[in-house]
Structure formats: C-alpha cells, structure tokens
Amino acid sequence: MKTTFKISGMTCNGCRSTVENKLSSLDGVDNVQVNLTNGEAIIYSKNPISFSLISNSLPSKYRVIRNIPDQDNEMIKSNKIKQLKPLFIILGYISVTSILLNFRNWNSTNAMLDFMGLFYIIFSFFKILDIKGFSKSFKMYDPLAKKITIYGYIYPFIEILLGLMFLTRIEVNIALLITIIILGITSVGVTQTLLNKKTINCACLGTTLKLPMTEATFIENAIMIIMAIILLI
C-alpha cells in the first residue's frame, strides 16, 4: 500500500537523504520516495504504517503531517490555528501594548509607529536566537535571501534598526520605505510558496517556534506594508 506524508523542515538534499534513510529502516517499509520540492514522503508497505511511528523515527527538526483526505479539511484548519497560536498571541500583545501606550492622548499615527517598532524588535529577538537556522529557513522562500546568503544573516539586525527608528521617531519616512521594500520582497516569496502548496516552516519567529507557512504569514506582512503606506501618505 502507498501512504503519503507531508514533512516540513527539509531544506537540502542532505535532509532528504536523512529522512529517506530513517524511513527506509523502519520495519514493514518496502520503499520510500522523498520529494524535497513538495516536502513529501511516499511510503510503500504491505501493512499500514502508523503516523506515530513515522513521526518518532525522524529528528525533531522535521514535522510530519499525514496527507489527509478532503473530508478532513476542517481538522487541517483547526491544526493550523493551533500551530499559529504563538503568532496570534505575540501580535495580540503588540497590539494591546501599542494601544495602551497611546491611550491617554490617543494618536493613531503614534499607535501604528509603536506597533511597527515593537513588531520588529520582538520578531528580531526570536530570529537572533538561532540566526543560522533562521537564515536557512528564510532563504527557502525569500527571493533576495535565495540569491544573497548574507542577507539572511543581517536581516534580523535590519529589523532591530527599523524597530528603533520607529520607536524613537528617527527618520521615520526612510524606515517606512525600507519596510515596504523588504516586506514586499518577502511577500512575493510567501505568495509563490502558498500557490505552489509547499509545506515549509515560516521563519518570521525564527526556528525556536516552528510555524507553518500559511495565509497568516502573508497577512502579517500585508498589515505592516499597509500601515507603512498609510503613514507615508
């Protein structure tokens, strides 16, 4: 019988070989075909292979998702929401903090600038925790990081600089233009990934919190870009 699993976290041919070798060594497995581009592992076996067996056989950097039939799409959506919970919590904290900072003397411009500044500072923190891992994940979908490897390493520090510029109100217009450019480039890569239905991790919160690449990632970038355009206008 043939069983297909979605596996995220594979970034190179070395990862593909590791996954292929680990799965091939399992009892009852006759053949394994791993597709790095699609993030899939097709397993041929005489008897059904349990999900837990597949998941437990791989290193922790790989996340396994069974290819679920269409009737279980609601379950997939539910799992996505659970996986994205850290992102929603962080964005919620940033939003509430931005509102509270400007609550007494309300100014929507200042609130948006504070939101953008806090967004960059907090998100850069998670990236710097494992900057090498972030760089590898980032170049999986960011067009500029794919061509210029060093860009993935300096990107978190660009975020820190932009965050400080927004929070201190220094050269805000320049920071807004840079935001539109760098997040615009990333959004192009995110869109391509979503259209190709690739299963990879989003690097927005680094590698410490493993988030799947979903529409939420695009929306997150879109919010920042829209704010930047509104503030420039």
GROMACS elastic network, one bead per residue, 0.5 to 0.9 nm:
[ bonds ]
;  ai    aj funct       b0    kb
    1    43     6  0.80611   500
    1    44     6  0.55125   500
    1    45     6  0.52582   500
    1    46     6  0.56739   500
    1    47     6  0.67696   500
    1    48     6  0.72211   500
    2    42     6  0.67839   500
    2    43     6  0.56878   500
    2    45     6  0.66134   500
    2    46     6  0.86996   500
    2    48     6  0.85493   500
    3    41     6  0.82803   500
    3    42     6  0.57461   500
    3    43     6  0.51903   500
    3    44     6  0.65318   500
    3    45     6  0.81598   500
    3    48     6  0.78987   500
    3    49     6  0.78409   500
    3    66     6  0.83732   500
    3    67     6  0.81379   500
    4    40     6  0.67850   500
    4    41     6  0.57279   500
    4    43     6  0.62341   500
    4    44     6  0.88986   500
    4    66     6  0.66048   500
    4    67     6  0.58032   500
    5    39     6  0.85184   500
    5    40     6  0.56638   500
    5    41     6  0.52606   500
    5    42     6  0.64538   500
    5    43     6  0.80289   500
    5    51     6  0.86931   500
    5    54     6  0.88901   500
    5    64     6  0.66458   500
    5    65     6  0.56948   500
    5    67     6  0.52608   500
    5    68     6  0.87529   500
    6    38     6  0.81441   500
    6    39     6  0.57873   500
    6    41     6  0.64667   500
    6    42     6  0.89094   500
    6    63     6  0.81786   500
    6    64     6  0.58030   500
    6    66     6  0.57499   500
    6    67     6  0.61269   500
    6   199     6  0.70065   500
    7    10     6  0.72567   500
    7    38     6  0.88783   500
    7    39     6  0.52997   500
    7    40     6  0.56187   500
    7    41     6  0.69105   500
    7    62     6  0.64065   500
    7    63     6  0.55266   500
    7    65     6  0.60969   500
    7    66     6  0.83485   500
    7   199     6  0.71345   500
    7   200     6  0.81840   500
    8    11     6  0.86192   500
    8    39     6  0.60222   500
    8    40     6  0.82620   500
    8    61     6  0.83647   500
    8    62     6  0.56069   500
    8    63     6  0.51612   500
    8    64     6  0.65833   500
    8    65     6  0.81345   500
    8   198     6  0.89328   500
    8   199     6  0.56353   500
    8   201     6  0.64829   500
    8   212     6  0.81599   500
    9    15     6  0.81606   500
    9    39     6  0.82628   500
    9    61     6  0.59625   500
    9    63     6  0.65252   500
    9   137     6  0.82014   500
    9   199     6  0.84956   500
    9   200     6  0.61958   500
    9   201     6  0.64690   500
   10    13     6  0.81050   500
   10    14     6  0.84523   500
   10    15     6  0.51767   500
   10    16     6  0.63901   500
   10    19     6  0.83905   500
   10    36     6  0.66815   500
   10    39     6  0.69387   500
   10    61     6  0.83772   500
   10    62     6  0.68453   500
   10   200     6  0.77802   500
   11    14     6  0.80835   500
   11    15     6  0.62605   500
   11    16     6  0.79971   500
   11    36     6  0.76172   500
   11   136     6  0.73241   500
   11   137     6  0.72748   500
   11   140     6  0.72154   500
   11   200     6  0.86334   500
   12    15     6  0.52960   500
   12    16     6  0.65003   500
   12    17     6  0.88588   500
   12    36     6  0.73676   500
   13    17     6  0.61352   500
   13    18     6  0.85297   500
   13    36     6  0.73219   500
   14    17     6  0.51357   500
   14    18     6  0.61890   500
   14    19     6  0.87047   500
   15    18     6  0.50426   500
   15    19     6  0.61966   500
   15    20     6  0.84745   500
   15    36     6  0.83750   500
   16    19     6  0.52945   500
   16    20     6  0.60475   500
   16    21     6  0.85645   500
   16    34     6  0.63315   500
   16    35     6  0.75364   500
   16    36     6  0.61314   500
   17    20     6  0.50120   500
   17    21     6  0.59846   500
   17    22     6  0.84711   500
   17    34     6  0.81740   500
   18    21     6  0.52668   500
   18    22     6  0.61102   500
   18    23     6  0.85845   500
   18    58     6  0.84624   500
   19    22     6  0.52057   500
   19    23     6  0.60980   500
   19    24     6  0.83919   500
   19    34     6  0.75289   500
   19    41     6  0.82929   500
   19    57     6  0.89568   500
   19    58     6  0.67372   500
   19    59     6  0.86381   500
   19    62     6  0.86233   500
   20    23     6  0.53740   500
   20    24     6  0.59480   500
   20    25     6  0.86560   500
   20    32     6  0.62174   500
   20    33     6  0.69219   500
   20    34     6  0.61487   500
   20    41     6  0.78716   500
   21    24     6  0.50941   500
   21    25     6  0.62687   500
   21    32     6  0.84763   500
   22    25     6  0.54496   500
   22    26     6  0.70609   500
   22    54     6  0.89556   500
   22    57     6  0.64937   500
   22    58     6  0.65400   500
   23    26     6  0.55250   500
   23    29     6  0.74859   500
   23    31     6  0.87056   500
   23    32     6  0.68556   500
   23    41     6  0.88689   500
   23    43     6  0.80660   500
   23    54     6  0.69881   500
   23    57     6  0.70754   500
   23    58     6  0.77981   500
   24    27     6  0.82454   500
   24    29     6  0.60967   500
   24    30     6  0.72897   500
   24    31     6  0.63794   500
   24    32     6  0.59297   500
   24    43     6  0.84926   500
   25    28     6  0.88502   500
   25    29     6  0.73706   500
   26    29     6  0.57703   500
   26    30     6  0.89677   500
   26    53     6  0.84278   500
   26    54     6  0.84209   500
   26    57     6  0.80166   500
   27    30     6  0.85868   500
   28    44     6  0.88910   500
   28    45     6  0.59088   500
   28    46     6  0.67446   500
   28    47     6  0.69549   500
   28    48     6  0.86819   500
   28    49     6  0.77539   500
   29    32     6  0.75337   500
   29    43     6  0.69259   500
   29    44     6  0.61532   500
   29    46     6  0.75062   500
   29    47     6  0.84720   500
   29    49     6  0.79082   500
   30    43     6  0.76651   500
   30    44     6  0.55163   500
   30    45     6  0.51136   500
   30    46     6  0.75285   500
   31    42     6  0.82768   500
   31    43     6  0.60179   500
   31    44     6  0.51014   500
   31    45     6  0.70609   500
   32    41     6  0.68198   500
   32    42     6  0.57142   500
   32    44     6  0.63123   500
   33    40     6  0.82363   500
   33    41     6  0.56764   500
   33    42     6  0.51012   500
   33    43     6  0.66338   500
   33    44     6  0.85932   500
   34    38     6  0.88312   500
   34    39     6  0.75628   500
   34    40     6  0.57810   500
   34    42     6  0.63007   500
   34    43     6  0.86506   500
   35    38     6  0.56129   500
   35    39     6  0.57188   500
   35    40     6  0.51488   500
   35    41     6  0.62495   500
   35    42     6  0.82073   500
   36    40     6  0.67509   500
   36    41     6  0.85537   500
   37    40     6  0.79549   500
   37   198     6  0.72673   500
   37   199     6  0.89396   500
   38    41     6  0.89448   500
   38   196     6  0.83757   500
   38   197     6  0.76513   500
   38   198     6  0.53745   500
   38   199     6  0.68372   500
   39   198     6  0.65420   500
   39   199     6  0.57161   500
   39   200     6  0.73516   500
   40    67     6  0.89444   500
   40   199     6  0.83635   500
   43    49     6  0.83697   500
   44    47     6  0.88567   500
   45    48     6  0.68543   500
   45    49     6  0.73834   500
   46    49     6  0.89412   500
   49    52     6  0.86729   500
   49    53     6  0.71048   500
   49    54     6  0.74433   500
   50    53     6  0.53289   500
   50    54     6  0.66154   500
   50    55     6  0.88176   500
   51    54     6  0.52578   500
   51    55     6  0.61485   500
   51    56     6  0.85702   500
   51    64     6  0.81419   500
   51    65     6  0.82428   500
   51    66     6  0.71043   500
   52    55     6  0.50251   500
   52    56     6  0.58776   500
   52    57     6  0.83735   500
   53    56     6  0.53179   500
   53    57     6  0.61226   500
   54    57     6  0.53549   500
   54    58     6  0.68923   500
   54    64     6  0.75880   500
   55    58     6  0.58040   500
   55    59     6  0.84722   500
   55    60     6  0.87188   500
   55    62     6  0.82942   500
   55    63     6  0.72743   500
   55    64     6  0.57696   500
   55    65     6  0.85537   500
   56    59     6  0.77037   500
   56    60     6  0.84207   500
   58    61     6  0.81050   500
   58    62     6  0.65904   500
   58    63     6  0.84350   500
   58    64     6  0.86996   500
   59    62     6  0.60513   500
   59    63     6  0.87881   500
   60    63     6  0.72096   500
   61   210     6  0.89476   500
   63   210     6  0.88866   500
   65    68     6  0.82873   500
   68    71     6  0.80897   500
   68    72     6  0.62379   500
   68    73     6  0.74682   500
   68    75     6  0.89292   500
   68    76     6  0.79145   500
   69    72     6  0.56838   500
   69    73     6  0.72658   500
   70    73     6  0.53837   500
   70    74     6  0.88061   500
   71    74     6  0.76202   500
   71    75     6  0.88750   500
   72    75     6  0.53644   500
   72    76     6  0.66962   500
   73    77     6  0.63418   500
   73    78     6  0.86532   500
   74    77     6  0.51161   500
   74    78     6  0.62171   500
   74    79     6  0.86783   500
   75    79     6  0.61855   500
   75    80     6  0.86362   500
   76    79     6  0.51056   500
   76    80     6  0.62179   500
   76    81     6  0.87643   500
   77    80     6  0.50704   500
   77    81     6  0.63699   500
   77    82     6  0.87992   500
   78    81     6  0.52479   500
   78    82     6  0.64387   500
   78    83     6  0.87633   500
   79    82     6  0.50822   500
   79    83     6  0.61326   500
   79    84     6  0.85747   500
   80    83     6  0.50538   500
   80    84     6  0.60883   500
   80    85     6  0.85869   500
   80   211     6  0.88850   500
   80   212     6  0.75493   500
   80   214     6  0.79874   500
   81    84     6  0.51180   500
   81    85     6  0.61510   500
   82    85     6  0.51743   500
   82    86     6  0.84609   500
   83    86     6  0.74268   500
   83    87     6  0.86126   500
   83   210     6  0.79321   500
   83   211     6  0.61456   500
   83   212     6  0.71272   500
   84    87     6  0.53556   500
   84    88     6  0.64513   500
   84    89     6  0.88076   500
   84   210     6  0.88943   500
   84   211     6  0.61154   500
   84   212     6  0.74801   500
   84   214     6  0.89057   500
   84   216     6  0.81205   500
   85    88     6  0.51844   500
   85    89     6  0.61534   500
   85    90     6  0.86745   500
   86    89     6  0.51313   500
   86    90     6  0.61788   500
   86    91     6  0.86230   500
   86   209     6  0.76287   500
   86   211     6  0.84184   500
   87    90     6  0.52703   500
   87    91     6  0.61793   500
   87    92     6  0.84814   500
   87   204     6  0.89768   500
   87   205     6  0.78716   500
   87   209     6  0.89707   500
   87   211     6  0.80964   500
   87   216     6  0.89462   500
   88    91     6  0.51850   500
   88    92     6  0.59885   500
   88    93     6  0.86417   500
   89    93     6  0.62298   500
   89    94     6  0.86886   500
   90    93     6  0.51224   500
   90    94     6  0.62434   500
   90    95     6  0.86127   500
   90   119     6  0.87239   500
   90   122     6  0.84310   500
   90   123     6  0.89728   500
   91    94     6  0.50752   500
   91    95     6  0.60851   500
   91    96     6  0.86223   500
   91   119     6  0.76685   500
   91   220     6  0.88996   500
   92    95     6  0.51130   500
   92    96     6  0.61464   500
   92    97     6  0.85011   500
   93    96     6  0.52587   500
   93    97     6  0.60380   500
   93    98     6  0.85255   500
   94    97     6  0.51917   500
   94    98     6  0.60943   500
   94    99     6  0.86553   500
   94   114     6  0.86303   500
   94   115     6  0.60921   500
   94   116     6  0.87907   500
   94   118     6  0.63796   500
   94   119     6  0.66661   500
   94   122     6  0.87573   500
   95    98     6  0.52128   500
   95    99     6  0.63039   500
   95   100     6  0.87157   500
   95   111     6  0.87481   500
   95   115     6  0.62976   500
   96    99     6  0.51739   500
   96   100     6  0.61601   500
   96   101     6  0.86264   500
   97   100     6  0.51054   500
   97   101     6  0.60816   500
   97   102     6  0.87769   500
   97   114     6  0.84819   500
   97   115     6  0.79177   500
   97   118     6  0.87602   500
   98   101     6  0.52779   500
   98   102     6  0.66692   500
   98   103     6  0.85841   500
   98   110     6  0.84282   500
   98   111     6  0.53058   500
   98   112     6  0.73611   500
   98   113     6  0.84644   500
   98   114     6  0.55487   500
   98   115     6  0.53372   500
   98   118     6  0.81220   500
   99   102     6  0.54336   500
   99   103     6  0.57399   500
   99   106     6  0.82909   500
   99   108     6  0.88451   500
   99   111     6  0.61155   500
   99   112     6  0.89139   500
   99   114     6  0.87616   500
   99   115     6  0.85088   500
  100   104     6  0.79340   500
  100   111     6  0.87960   500
  101   104     6  0.78982   500
  101   105     6  0.88821   500
  101   106     6  0.87951   500
  101   110     6  0.89510   500
  101   111     6  0.74567   500
  101   114     6  0.81197   500
  102   105     6  0.56702   500
  102   106     6  0.50183   500
  102   107     6  0.63931   500
  102   108     6  0.81268   500
  102   110     6  0.71661   500
  102   111     6  0.61069   500
  102   114     6  0.89466   500
  103   106     6  0.51881   500
  103   107     6  0.82361   500
  103   111     6  0.89386   500
  106   110     6  0.82329   500
  106   111     6  0.79130   500
  107   110     6  0.54345   500
  107   111     6  0.62316   500
  107   112     6  0.87888   500
  108   112     6  0.61692   500
  108   113     6  0.85975   500
  109   112     6  0.52593   500
  109   113     6  0.62394   500
  109   114     6  0.86283   500
  109   231     6  0.69539   500
  110   113     6  0.50191   500
  110   114     6  0.60450   500
  110   115     6  0.84844   500
  110   167     6  0.89982   500
  111   114     6  0.51450   500
  111   115     6  0.61366   500
  111   116     6  0.86899   500
  112   116     6  0.61733   500
  112   117     6  0.85185   500
  112   227     6  0.69064   500
  112   228     6  0.87668   500
  112   231     6  0.82471   500
  113   116     6  0.51644   500
  113   117     6  0.60616   500
  113   118     6  0.85669   500
  113   166     6  0.55201   500
  113   167     6  0.67200   500
  113   169     6  0.80290   500
  113   172     6  0.85864   500
  113   227     6  0.85672   500
  113   228     6  0.88110   500
  113   231     6  0.84872   500
  114   117     6  0.50314   500
  114   118     6  0.60186   500
  114   119     6  0.82972   500
  114   163     6  0.86269   500
  114   166     6  0.66161   500
  114   167     6  0.57014   500
  115   118     6  0.52973   500
  115   119     6  0.59140   500
  115   120     6  0.86808   500
  115   166     6  0.87813   500
  115   167     6  0.87750   500
  116   120     6  0.62935   500
  116   121     6  0.87105   500
  116   162     6  0.85938   500
  116   163     6  0.67976   500
  116   166     6  0.68068   500
  116   167     6  0.82266   500
  116   224     6  0.68889   500
  116   227     6  0.82531   500
  116   228     6  0.86587   500
  117   120     6  0.54055   500
  117   121     6  0.63031   500
  117   122     6  0.86854   500
  117   159     6  0.88117   500
  117   160     6  0.84979   500
  117   162     6  0.68962   500
  117   164     6  0.63484   500
  117   165     6  0.73918   500
  117   167     6  0.52396   500
  117   168     6  0.87820   500
  118   121     6  0.51342   500
  118   122     6  0.59553   500
  118   123     6  0.82773   500
  118   163     6  0.63439   500
  118   164     6  0.86579   500
  118   166     6  0.85570   500
  118   167     6  0.75891   500
  119   122     6  0.55400   500
  119   123     6  0.59967   500
  119   124     6  0.83736   500
  119   159     6  0.88410   500
  119   163     6  0.72950   500
  119   224     6  0.89325   500
  120   123     6  0.53060   500
  120   124     6  0.58699   500
  120   125     6  0.85654   500
  120   156     6  0.84832   500
  120   158     6  0.88572   500
  120   159     6  0.50813   500
  120   160     6  0.61066   500
  120   161     6  0.84896   500
  120   162     6  0.68623   500
  120   164     6  0.85227   500
  121   124     6  0.53182   500
  121   125     6  0.64088   500
  121   156     6  0.88695   500
  121   159     6  0.66128   500
  121   160     6  0.52820   500
  121   161     6  0.84402   500
  121   162     6  0.82751   500
  121   163     6  0.53414   500
  121   164     6  0.76163   500
  122   125     6  0.52489   500
  122   126     6  0.69889   500
  122   160     6  0.86577   500
  122   163     6  0.88822   500
  122   205     6  0.88132   500
  123   126     6  0.55415   500
  123   127     6  0.66040   500
  123   128     6  0.89699   500
  123   156     6  0.81069   500
  123   159     6  0.79625   500
  123   160     6  0.88595   500
  123   204     6  0.67289   500
  123   205     6  0.57202   500
  123   206     6  0.79536   500
  124   127     6  0.50297   500
  124   128     6  0.61723   500
  124   129     6  0.87836   500
  124   155     6  0.83655   500
  124   157     6  0.71469   500
  124   158     6  0.86224   500
  124   159     6  0.59377   500
  124   160     6  0.62559   500
  124   204     6  0.84353   500
  124   205     6  0.76782   500
  124   206     6  0.81717   500
  125   128     6  0.53128   500
  125   129     6  0.65366   500
  125   156     6  0.77470   500
  125   160     6  0.84317   500
  125   205     6  0.82666   500
  125   206     6  0.84808   500
  126   129     6  0.53536   500
  126   130     6  0.75496   500
  126   131     6  0.86915   500
  126   156     6  0.89098   500
  126   204     6  0.82606   500
  126   205     6  0.52663   500
  126   206     6  0.51878   500
  126   207     6  0.76740   500
  126   208     6  0.69067   500
  126   209     6  0.81521   500
  127   130     6  0.59812   500
  127   131     6  0.56277   500
  127   132     6  0.89411   500
  127   133     6  0.84697   500
  127   134     6  0.59038   500
  127   135     6  0.86502   500
  127   155     6  0.89317   500
  127   156     6  0.61904   500
  127   203     6  0.75998   500
  127   204     6  0.73855   500
  127   205     6  0.59173   500
  127   207     6  0.71401   500
  127   208     6  0.81897   500
  128   132     6  0.84742   500
  128   134     6  0.78797   500
  128   153     6  0.88754   500
  128   156     6  0.64842   500
  128   157     6  0.84172   500
  128   206     6  0.74575   500
  129   134     6  0.87289   500
  129   206     6  0.74050   500
  129   207     6  0.81131   500
  129   208     6  0.74269   500
  130   133     6  0.53641   500
  130   134     6  0.60855   500
  130   135     6  0.86475   500
  130   206     6  0.67815   500
  130   207     6  0.65280   500
  130   208     6  0.74094   500
  131   135     6  0.60744   500
  131   136     6  0.87114   500
  131   152     6  0.81823   500
  131   153     6  0.63313   500
  131   154     6  0.89647   500
  131   156     6  0.79989   500
  131   206     6  0.75497   500
  131   207     6  0.85445   500
  132   135     6  0.51747   500
  132   136     6  0.64651   500
  132   137     6  0.88181   500
  132   152     6  0.83851   500
  132   153     6  0.70350   500
  133   136     6  0.52381   500
  133   137     6  0.62974   500
  133   138     6  0.84995   500
  133   203     6  0.88629   500
  133   206     6  0.74310   500
  133   207     6  0.62323   500
  134   137     6  0.51602   500
  134   138     6  0.58085   500
  134   139     6  0.85642   500
  134   152     6  0.72948   500
  134   153     6  0.79288   500
  134   203     6  0.59186   500
  134   204     6  0.84763   500
  134   205     6  0.85039   500
  134   206     6  0.50902   500
  134   207     6  0.59377   500
  135   138     6  0.50609   500
  135   139     6  0.62408   500
  135   140     6  0.88203   500
  135   145     6  0.78425   500
  135   149     6  0.76215   500
  135   150     6  0.82754   500
  135   151     6  0.80637   500
  135   153     6  0.57185   500
  135   154     6  0.89565   500
  135   155     6  0.85725   500
  135   203     6  0.82747   500
  135   206     6  0.87037   500
  136   139     6  0.56042   500
  136   140     6  0.68305   500
  136   145     6  0.89737   500
  136   149     6  0.86680   500
  136   152     6  0.76148   500
  136   203     6  0.89391   500
  137   140     6  0.53609   500
  137   141     6  0.77189   500
  137   152     6  0.88996   500
  137   200     6  0.82375   500
  137   201     6  0.70021   500
  137   202     6  0.72713   500
  137   203     6  0.57896   500
  137   206     6  0.81816   500
  137   207     6  0.79346   500
  138   141     6  0.60306   500
  138   142     6  0.58885   500
  138   145     6  0.67253   500
  138   146     6  0.81791   500
  138   152     6  0.64363   500
  138   201     6  0.89222   500
  138   202     6  0.75359   500
  138   203     6  0.55265   500
  138   204     6  0.81880   500
  138   206     6  0.86576   500
  139   142     6  0.51798   500
  139   143     6  0.71168   500
  139   144     6  0.76894   500
  139   147     6  0.82146   500
  139   148     6  0.87640   500
  139   149     6  0.75085   500
  139   151     6  0.89733   500
  139   152     6  0.68684   500
  140   143     6  0.83559   500
  140   145     6  0.81019   500
  140   146     6  0.68805   500
  140   189     6  0.86548   500
  140   200     6  0.79412   500
  140   201     6  0.89142   500
  141   144     6  0.89643   500
  141   145     6  0.79947   500
  141   146     6  0.74356   500
  141   186     6  0.74265   500
  141   188     6  0.86531   500
  141   190     6  0.61381   500
  141   192     6  0.79786   500
  141   193     6  0.66399   500
  141   200     6  0.87475   500
  141   202     6  0.86504   500
  142   145     6  0.53484   500
  142   146     6  0.62560   500
  142   152     6  0.89117   500
  142   185     6  0.69110   500
  142   187     6  0.79318   500
  142   188     6  0.76918   500
  142   190     6  0.72423   500
  143   146     6  0.52520   500
  143   147     6  0.67710   500
  143   148     6  0.88781   500
  143   185     6  0.66978   500
  143   186     6  0.68744   500
  143   188     6  0.76380   500
  143   189     6  0.57923   500
  144   147     6  0.53380   500
  144   148     6  0.59953   500
  144   149     6  0.83133   500
  144   151     6  0.72862   500
  144   152     6  0.86032   500
  144   182     6  0.89263   500
  144   185     6  0.72235   500
  144   186     6  0.80361   500
  145   148     6  0.50481   500
  145   149     6  0.54709   500
  145   150     6  0.74616   500
  145   151     6  0.54552   500
  145   152     6  0.54751   500
  146   149     6  0.63997   500
  146   151     6  0.87759   500
  146   152     6  0.86200   500
  147   151     6  0.87205   500
  148   151     6  0.56104   500
  148   152     6  0.77491   500
  149   152     6  0.58470   500
  149   153     6  0.74262   500
  150   153     6  0.52134   500
  150   154     6  0.64574   500
  150   155     6  0.85677   500
  151   154     6  0.52658   500
  151   155     6  0.57918   500
  152   155     6  0.53035   500
  152   156     6  0.78006   500
  153   156     6  0.69752   500
  153   157     6  0.81502   500
  154   157     6  0.53550   500
  154   158     6  0.63637   500
  154   159     6  0.88811   500
  155   159     6  0.63719   500
  155   160     6  0.88119   500
  156   159     6  0.50277   500
  156   160     6  0.63849   500
  156   161     6  0.88016   500
  157   161     6  0.62143   500
  157   162     6  0.85675   500
  158   161     6  0.51229   500
  158   162     6  0.61755   500
  158   163     6  0.84972   500
  159   162     6  0.50956   500
  159   163     6  0.59639   500
  159   164     6  0.85797   500
  159   179     6  0.89997   500
  160   163     6  0.50301   500
  160   164     6  0.62270   500
  160   165     6  0.86173   500
  161   164     6  0.52361   500
  161   165     6  0.61941   500
  161   166     6  0.87565   500
  161   175     6  0.87492   500
  162   166     6  0.62373   500
  162   167     6  0.86314   500
  162   172     6  0.87353   500
  162   175     6  0.57623   500
  162   176     6  0.85055   500
  162   178     6  0.82648   500
  162   179     6  0.79192   500
  163   166     6  0.52927   500
  163   167     6  0.61919   500
  163   168     6  0.85524   500
  163   175     6  0.86282   500
  164   167     6  0.51126   500
  164   168     6  0.58825   500
  164   169     6  0.79988   500
  164   170     6  0.80093   500
  165   168     6  0.53864   500
  165   169     6  0.55557   500
  165   171     6  0.65460   500
  165   172     6  0.63059   500
  165   175     6  0.66824   500
  166   170     6  0.66672   500
  166   171     6  0.81309   500
  166   172     6  0.59907   500
  166   175     6  0.71727   500
  166   176     6  0.86143   500
  167   170     6  0.79898   500
  168   172     6  0.88363   500
  169   172     6  0.56780   500
  170   173     6  0.86922   500
  170   174     6  0.89274   500
  170   175     6  0.85022   500
  171   174     6  0.55401   500
  171   175     6  0.64974   500
  171   176     6  0.88718   500
  172   175     6  0.50311   500
  172   176     6  0.61421   500
  172   177     6  0.87194   500
  173   177     6  0.62751   500
  173   178     6  0.86720   500
  173   228     6  0.87420   500
  173   231     6  0.83104   500
  173   232     6  0.65677   500
  174   177     6  0.51765   500
  174   178     6  0.62459   500
  174   179     6  0.85744   500
  175   178     6  0.51538   500
  175   179     6  0.60964   500
  175   180     6  0.87358   500
  175   228     6  0.87025   500
  176   179     6  0.50178   500
  176   180     6  0.63358   500
  176   181     6  0.87606   500
  176   225     6  0.84308   500
  176   227     6  0.87136   500
  176   228     6  0.51388   500
  176   229     6  0.75300   500
  176   231     6  0.77735   500
  176   232     6  0.70132   500
  177   180     6  0.52075   500
  177   181     6  0.63360   500
  177   182     6  0.88135   500
  177   228     6  0.74064   500
  177   229     6  0.83624   500
  177   232     6  0.81916   500
  178   181     6  0.50927   500
  178   182     6  0.60942   500
  178   183     6  0.82764   500
  179   182     6  0.55039   500
  179   183     6  0.57912   500
  179   184     6  0.77915   500
  179   224     6  0.76111   500
  179   225     6  0.67577   500
  179   228     6  0.69555   500
  180   183     6  0.55798   500
  180   184     6  0.55180   500
  180   185     6  0.84216   500
  180   224     6  0.79719   500
  180   225     6  0.53027   500
  180   226     6  0.84359   500
  180   228     6  0.65977   500
  180   229     6  0.75404   500
  181   184     6  0.50648   500
  181   185     6  0.62214   500
  181   186     6  0.87487   500
  181   225     6  0.87361   500
  182   185     6  0.52172   500
  182   186     6  0.63529   500
  182   187     6  0.86383   500
  183   187     6  0.59376   500
  183   188     6  0.86140   500
  183   221     6  0.60790   500
  183   222     6  0.80704   500
  183   224     6  0.79002   500
  183   225     6  0.68661   500
  184   187     6  0.50483   500
  184   188     6  0.64284   500
  184   189     6  0.89555   500
  184   221     6  0.78058   500
  184   222     6  0.82774   500
  184   225     6  0.72727   500
  185   188     6  0.53243   500
  185   189     6  0.67611   500
  185   190     6  0.89173   500
  186   189     6  0.51791   500
  186   190     6  0.62011   500
  186   191     6  0.86256   500
  186   218     6  0.88496   500
  186   221     6  0.80440   500
  187   191     6  0.59906   500
  187   192     6  0.85284   500
  187   217     6  0.84910   500
  187   218     6  0.61009   500
  187   221     6  0.65712   500
  187   222     6  0.76850   500
  188   191     6  0.51830   500
  188   192     6  0.63040   500
  188   193     6  0.87089   500
  189   192     6  0.51491   500
  189   193     6  0.62061   500
  189   194     6  0.86900   500
  190   193     6  0.50841   500
  190   194     6  0.62036   500
  190   195     6  0.86111   500
  190   202     6  0.88466   500
  190   213     6  0.76993   500
  190   214     6  0.84467   500
  190   215     6  0.85581   500
  190   217     6  0.74577   500
  190   218     6  0.63580   500
  191   194     6  0.51614   500
  191   195     6  0.61051   500
  191   196     6  0.85364   500
  191   215     6  0.85032   500
  191   218     6  0.70988   500
  192   195     6  0.51293   500
  192   196     6  0.60781   500
  192   197     6  0.84742   500
  192   198     6  0.89660   500
  193   196     6  0.51701   500
  193   197     6  0.60966   500
  193   198     6  0.56096   500
  193   199     6  0.81488   500
  193   200     6  0.84048   500
  193   213     6  0.80069   500
  194   198     6  0.64614   500
  194   199     6  0.85124   500
  194   213     6  0.75429   500
  194   214     6  0.68978   500
  194   215     6  0.73834   500
  195   198     6  0.79363   500
  198   213     6  0.83748   500
  199   212     6  0.72568   500
  199   213     6  0.68660   500
  199   214     6  0.89317   500
  200   211     6  0.86847   500
  200   212     6  0.61641   500
  200   213     6  0.58370   500
  201   207     6  0.83814   500
  201   210     6  0.63416   500
  201   211     6  0.54771   500
  201   213     6  0.53047   500
  201   214     6  0.89915   500
  202   205     6  0.74498   500
  202   206     6  0.78168   500
  202   207     6  0.85107   500
  202   210     6  0.73402   500
  202   211     6  0.54285   500
  202   212     6  0.54669   500
  202   214     6  0.80116   500
  202   217     6  0.73018   500
  203   207     6  0.64719   500
  203   209     6  0.88203   500
  203   210     6  0.80073   500
  203   211     6  0.75377   500
  203   212     6  0.88996   500
  203   213     6  0.84793   500
  204   207     6  0.86142   500
  204   211     6  0.82339   500
  204   217     6  0.78587   500
  205   208     6  0.72020   500
  205   209     6  0.61777   500
  205   210     6  0.77713   500
  205   211     6  0.76747   500
  206   209     6  0.65782   500
  206   210     6  0.76667   500
  206   211     6  0.88746   500
  207   210     6  0.57361   500
  207   211     6  0.83607   500
  211   214     6  0.85876   500
  212   217     6  0.86785   500
  213   216     6  0.78164   500
  213   217     6  0.63389   500
  213   218     6  0.87102   500
  214   217     6  0.56006   500
  214   218     6  0.72767   500
  215   218     6  0.52166   500
  215   219     6  0.63011   500
  215   220     6  0.86560   500
  216   220     6  0.60002   500
  216   221     6  0.86989   500
  217   220     6  0.51027   500
  217   221     6  0.65067   500
  217   222     6  0.86226   500
  218   221     6  0.53065   500
  218   222     6  0.60567   500
  218   223     6  0.87018   500
  219   223     6  0.60961   500
  219   224     6  0.87668   500
  220   223     6  0.54176   500
  220   224     6  0.68095   500
  220   225     6  0.89804   500
  221   224     6  0.53316   500
  221   225     6  0.62713   500
  221   226     6  0.86551   500
  222   225     6  0.50405   500
  222   226     6  0.59711   500
  222   227     6  0.84592   500
  223   226     6  0.52199   500
  223   227     6  0.61439   500
  223   228     6  0.86044   500
  224   227     6  0.51477   500
  224   228     6  0.61614   500
  224   229     6  0.87037   500
  225   228     6  0.50607   500
  225   229     6  0.62349   500
  225   230     6  0.86625   500
  226   229     6  0.51323   500
  226   230     6  0.61505   500
  226   231     6  0.86021   500
  227   230     6  0.51301   500
  227   231     6  0.61280   500
  227   232     6  0.85759   500
  228   231     6  0.52375   500
  228   232     6  0.61704   500
  228   233     6  0.86711   500
  229   232     6  0.51399   500
  229   233     6  0.62010   500
  230   233     6  0.52174   500
